[in-house]
């Protein structure tokens, strides 16, 4: 059970950070938003025992909804000029953090009465296309952030974002229990990529069939991994680069590094990544 005094201290700190972020022209707006987000993640997100997936305590976040609201207001308060003044790494970290935070916000609109983020859409609507928050002075959807900003050609060209942008689903790569930071984003991206590739429920070699069976993510976004990233131009080359994470023994690692395996895409698990 949480100590009430520590909870008050946490909320006071988060609130103070948001006040700084909301102040007009606040120089520290983006770092303050990341700090408040980092504190929330550390309290409510946990790695599984193998360290390859994570779960989110949506019930606890819902019970302390004001804390999440503080985080969201801090992200929304960042101006376009402040964003443009950031380094490339800080801009990418900001967008990933905002995407993940607003995804949790979207889940809580119906939680606990949903089993999947897809329950928030319909036959002719998508939860990712709903414009339900403001970011950088405009009404945005989750697709606006991911596809319009993060994946915009020539802006970041970083395929590893697919290992940290979280869709609140078991099939999705883990939501890290920490905020993304510009100063450490490369190591965070690589760490998340390797954790995801080590998850045998989502990526594995079938030595008998001679197939590399991987997440559907690589089917949907295979082109992102084939545009000259670190000198590679195919999924097989990307997998070869990470063969030690995909293979379970020296023989498997060698076969994956050879880059000649057939690739098969596994079904995606859209169930909510809820700790319950």
C-alpha positions as CSV (number, residue, x, y, z in Angstrom):
1,X,0.0,0.0,0.0
2,X,1.3,3.4,-1.0
3,X,2.4,5.8,1.8
4,X,0.0,8.8,1.6
5,X,2.8,11.3,2.3
6,X,4.9,10.0,-0.5
7,X,1.9,10.2,-2.9
8,X,1.3,13.8,-1.9
9,X,5.0,14.6,-2.5
10,X,4.8,13.0,-5.9
11,X,1.7,14.9,-6.9
12,X,3.1,18.1,-5.6
13,X,6.3,17.6,-7.7
14,X,4.3,16.6,-10.8
15,X,2.1,19.7,-10.4
16,X,5.1,22.0,-9.9
17,X,6.6,20.6,-13.1
18,X,3.4,21.2,-15.0
19,X,3.2,24.8,-13.8
20,X,6.7,25.5,-15.1
21,X,5.8,23.8,-18.4
22,X,2.6,25.8,-18.8
23,X,4.3,29.2,-18.1
24,X,4.4,31.3,-21.3
25,X,7.8,31.0,-22.9
26,X,9.1,28.5,-20.3
27,X,12.5,27.4,-21.4
28,X,12.2,24.1,-19.5
29,X,8.8,23.1,-20.9
30,X,9.8,19.9,-22.7
31,X,12.2,18.6,-20.0
32,X,9.5,19.3,-17.3
33,X,6.9,17.3,-19.3
34,X,9.4,14.4,-19.7
35,X,10.1,14.5,-15.9
36,X,6.5,14.3,-14.9
37,X,5.9,11.5,-17.5
38,X,9.0,9.6,-16.3
39,X,7.7,9.6,-12.7
40,X,4.3,8.3,-13.8
41,X,5.9,5.5,-15.8
42,X,8.2,4.4,-13.0
43,X,5.2,4.0,-10.7
44,X,2.8,2.2,-13.0
45,X,4.7,0.3,-15.7
46,X,6.7,-3.0,-15.1
47,X,8.8,-5.3,-17.2
48,X,7.8,-8.9,-17.2
49,X,10.1,-11.5,-15.6
50,X,12.0,-12.0,-18.8
51,X,12.4,-8.3,-19.4
52,X,11.1,-8.4,-22.9
53,X,7.5,-7.1,-22.5
54,X,5.8,-4.7,-20.0
55,X,2.4,-4.3,-18.5
56,X,0.6,-1.1,-17.5
57,X,-1.4,-0.6,-14.3
58,X,-4.3,1.2,-15.9
59,X,-6.4,0.9,-12.8
60,X,-3.9,2.7,-10.7
61,X,-3.4,5.5,-13.3
62,X,-7.2,5.8,-13.6
63,X,-7.5,6.2,-9.8
64,X,-5.0,9.0,-9.9
65,X,-6.2,10.5,-13.1
66,X,-5.1,14.0,-12.1
67,X,-1.5,12.9,-12.3
68,X,-1.9,11.9,-15.9
69,X,-3.8,15.0,-16.7
70,X,-0.9,17.1,-15.4
71,X,1.5,15.2,-17.7
72,X,-0.8,15.7,-20.7
73,X,-1.2,19.4,-20.0
74,X,2.6,19.7,-19.8
75,X,3.0,18.1,-23.3
76,X,0.3,20.3,-24.8
77,X,1.8,23.4,-23.4
78,X,5.0,23.1,-25.4
79,X,4.9,25.6,-28.2
80,X,5.9,25.0,-31.8
81,X,8.8,27.5,-31.4
82,X,10.1,25.7,-28.3
83,X,9.9,22.4,-30.2
84,X,11.7,23.8,-33.2
85,X,14.5,25.0,-30.9
86,X,15.1,21.5,-29.6
87,X,17.8,19.2,-30.9
88,X,16.8,16.4,-33.3
89,X,17.1,13.8,-30.5
90,X,15.1,15.9,-28.1
91,X,12.3,16.4,-30.7
92,X,12.1,12.6,-31.3
93,X,12.0,11.9,-27.6
94,X,9.3,14.5,-27.1
95,X,7.1,13.0,-29.8
96,X,7.5,9.4,-28.6
97,X,6.7,10.4,-25.1
98,X,3.6,12.4,-26.1
99,X,2.3,9.6,-28.3
100,X,2.6,7.1,-25.5
101,X,1.1,9.4,-22.9
102,X,-1.9,10.3,-25.1
103,X,-2.4,6.6,-25.9
104,X,-2.9,5.9,-22.2
105,X,-5.3,8.8,-22.0
106,X,-7.3,7.3,-24.9
107,X,-7.5,3.9,-23.2
108,X,-8.8,5.5,-20.0
109,X,-11.8,7.0,-21.8
110,X,-13.4,3.5,-21.7
111,X,-11.3,1.6,-19.2
112,X,-12.0,-1.0,-17.7
113,X,-14.8,-1.7,-20.2
114,X,-12.5,-2.6,-23.1
115,X,-10.3,-5.5,-24.0
116,X,-8.4,-3.8,-26.8
117,X,-7.6,-0.4,-28.1
118,X,-9.4,-1.4,-31.2
119,X,-12.6,-1.4,-29.2
120,X,-12.4,2.4,-29.3
121,X,-12.9,2.4,-33.0
122,X,-15.7,1.2,-35.3
123,X,-16.4,-0.1,-38.7
124,X,-15.7,3.2,-40.3
125,X,-13.5,4.8,-37.6
126,X,-10.1,4.3,-36.2
127,X,-8.9,5.1,-32.6
128,X,-5.6,6.3,-34.1
129,X,-7.4,8.9,-36.3
130,X,-9.4,10.5,-33.6
131,X,-8.3,14.1,-33.0
132,X,-8.7,14.3,-29.2
133,X,-5.7,16.3,-27.9
134,X,-3.6,19.4,-28.7
135,X,0.1,19.2,-29.5
136,X,2.3,22.0,-30.8
137,X,-0.7,24.3,-31.1
138,X,-2.9,22.0,-33.2
139,X,-5.6,19.4,-32.7
140,X,-3.9,16.1,-33.3
141,X,-4.5,12.3,-33.5
142,X,-2.1,9.5,-32.7
143,X,-1.6,8.9,-36.4
144,X,-0.7,12.6,-36.8
145,X,2.2,12.1,-34.4
146,X,3.4,8.7,-35.6
147,X,2.9,8.9,-39.3
148,X,2.7,12.6,-39.9
149,X,5.6,13.7,-37.7
150,X,7.8,10.8,-36.5
151,X,7.7,8.8,-39.7
152,X,7.7,11.8,-42.1
153,X,10.3,11.2,-44.8
154,X,13.6,12.9,-44.2
155,X,12.8,14.1,-40.7
156,X,14.0,11.3,-38.4
157,X,14.3,8.2,-40.6
158,X,14.6,6.0,-37.5
159,X,13.0,2.6,-37.9
160,X,13.6,1.7,-34.2
161,X,10.8,4.0,-33.2
162,X,8.6,0.9,-33.8
163,X,10.1,-0.6,-30.7
164,X,9.1,2.3,-28.4
165,X,5.9,3.7,-29.8
166,X,3.4,1.7,-27.8
167,X,-0.2,0.9,-29.0
168,X,-1.4,-0.4,-25.6
169,X,-1.4,-4.0,-26.9
170,X,0.3,-7.3,-25.9
171,X,1.6,-7.7,-29.4
172,X,3.2,-4.2,-29.4
173,X,6.8,-3.7,-28.2
174,X,7.0,-2.8,-24.6
175,X,6.2,0.6,-23.1
176,X,9.4,1.4,-21.3
177,X,9.0,2.2,-17.6
178,X,10.9,5.5,-18.2
179,X,10.6,8.5,-20.4
180,X,12.5,8.7,-23.6
181,X,15.4,11.3,-23.3
182,X,17.2,13.0,-26.1
183,X,20.6,12.5,-24.3
184,X,20.1,8.7,-24.2
185,X,17.6,8.0,-27.0
186,X,20.0,6.0,-29.2
187,X,20.7,3.5,-26.4
188,X,17.0,3.4,-25.4
189,X,16.0,2.6,-28.9
190,X,18.6,-0.1,-29.3
191,X,17.7,-1.6,-25.9
192,X,14.0,-1.7,-26.8
193,X,14.8,-3.3,-30.2
194,X,16.9,-6.1,-28.6
195,X,14.3,-6.8,-25.8
196,X,11.5,-7.1,-28.4
197,X,13.6,-9.3,-30.7
198,X,14.4,-11.6,-27.7
199,X,10.7,-12.2,-27.1
200,X,10.0,-15.7,-28.5
201,X,6.2,-15.2,-28.5
202,X,6.7,-12.5,-31.1
203,X,10.0,-13.3,-32.9
204,X,11.7,-16.7,-33.3
205,X,13.5,-19.0,-35.7
206,X,11.8,-22.2,-36.8
207,X,14.9,-24.3,-37.5
208,X,12.9,-27.2,-39.1
209,X,10.9,-25.0,-41.5
210,X,13.9,-22.7,-42.1
211,X,11.7,-19.7,-41.4
212,X,12.2,-16.6,-39.3
213,X,8.8,-16.0,-37.8
214,X,8.5,-12.4,-36.7
215,X,6.1,-9.8,-35.5
216,X,3.5,-8.4,-37.9
217,X,5.1,-5.0,-37.3
218,X,7.9,-6.0,-39.7
219,X,5.2,-6.7,-42.3
220,X,3.4,-3.4,-41.8
221,X,6.5,-1.3,-41.6
222,X,9.1,-3.3,-43.4
223,X,9.9,-0.4,-45.7
224,X,11.1,1.6,-42.7
225,X,13.9,-1.0,-42.2
226,X,14.9,-1.1,-45.9
227,X,15.7,2.6,-46.6
228,X,19.5,2.6,-46.0
229,X,19.3,2.5,-42.2
230,X,22.9,1.9,-41.1
231,X,23.7,0.7,-44.6
232,X,21.1,-2.0,-44.8
233,X,18.4,-2.3,-47.4
234,X,16.3,-5.4,-46.4
235,X,14.6,-6.9,-43.4
236,X,17.0,-9.9,-43.5
237,X,19.9,-7.6,-43.1
238,X,18.3,-5.9,-40.1
239,X,17.7,-9.3,-38.6
240,X,21.3,-10.3,-39.3
241,X,22.5,-7.2,-37.5
242,X,20.5,-8.5,-34.4
243,X,21.1,-12.2,-34.9
244,X,22.3,-12.7,-31.3
245,X,19.0,-11.4,-30.0
246,X,16.9,-13.5,-32.4
247,X,18.9,-16.8,-32.1
248,X,18.8,-19.2,-29.2
249,X,22.2,-20.8,-29.8
250,X,25.3,-20.4,-31.9
251,X,23.8,-22.4,-34.8
252,X,20.7,-20.3,-35.0
253,X,22.7,-17.1,-34.8
254,X,24.8,-18.2,-37.7
255,X,21.8,-19.0,-39.8
256,X,20.2,-15.6,-39.1
257,X,23.4,-13.8,-39.8
258,X,23.6,-15.5,-43.2
259,X,20.5,-13.4,-44.2
260,X,18.9,-16.1,-46.4
261,X,15.9,-17.2,-44.3
262,X,12.3,-17.1,-45.4
263,X,10.4,-14.6,-43.4
264,X,6.9,-15.3,-42.0
265,X,4.8,-12.8,-40.1
266,X,3.0,-13.9,-36.9
267,X,-0.5,-12.9,-35.9
268,X,-0.7,-9.7,-33.8
269,X,-2.2,-9.8,-30.3
270,X,-4.4,-6.8,-29.8
271,X,-5.4,-7.6,-26.2
272,X,-4.8,-4.8,-23.8
273,X,-1.4,-4.8,-22.1
274,X,-3.1,-4.4,-18.7
275,X,-1.3,-5.6,-15.5
276,X,-4.6,-7.2,-14.4
